[in-house]
Amino acid sequence: MAVPGAGLSLIPVDGPTRTAVAQQLACWAKQANGLTDPRIRFLSCCKLGYYYIPPEVCTAGYGAIPFTSRGEAIVCDAAEADQFDRTILASDVSPIDPNTCTTDGIQLSTPTGLAATPGDTAVALTWDAVPGAETYTVRYKLVSAGTWTEGTAAAGTTANITGLVNGSPYEFQVKASATGYTDSAYSASVNATPVAP
């Protein structure tokens, strides 16, 4: 079964699995905008049919698809021009009601775009917003040390870390949080060294 162009097709193994896939996709599409995304389409093919996710939905900010294929996480990658079909097993999904589903257990996307600007005993940080995030937490440590210091969670996509030692290189990461969601993973690190003016 071929994907109709760029995108991702999810192929259930039987009728109950098809229903479970539909419910999971409905909830997945609700995470960022409160609506079922009409761009996620059911396509009639063969006996069971399958669900097709076009590449523009992969960039809609909904986060990871909430089920797996043969135990491996399914990634919806808009940059991948030729994604493989994914057969979905009954054990990959749990039936849920898309009208009452919540974000509980859904992990926020990992922040990207973290950048650091050094200052006098301080480093200013910026990063890209994560859909659904309410607060962000920065952690930092000396590059030569192994103990992280976690800052106070705050709204917005900037932070100014003060009280640092000039001339010492620091490593920084940020994670996203929101009520009802699982915190994101920490972002990739950036390093910066505070300097006196």
SULWO-V413578 format. One record per helix or strand of 3 or more residues. SS is the DSSP state (a for helix, b for strand). FROM is the first residue (numbers start at 1). TO is the last residue. Records with the same first field share a line. If there is no record, write none. Layout:
SS->FROM-TO + FROM-TO
//
This chain:
b->7-12 + 40-43 + 50-54 + 86-88 + 115-119 + 122-126 + 135-142 + 158-162 + 169-177 + 190-193
a->15-33 + 55-58 + 90-92
//
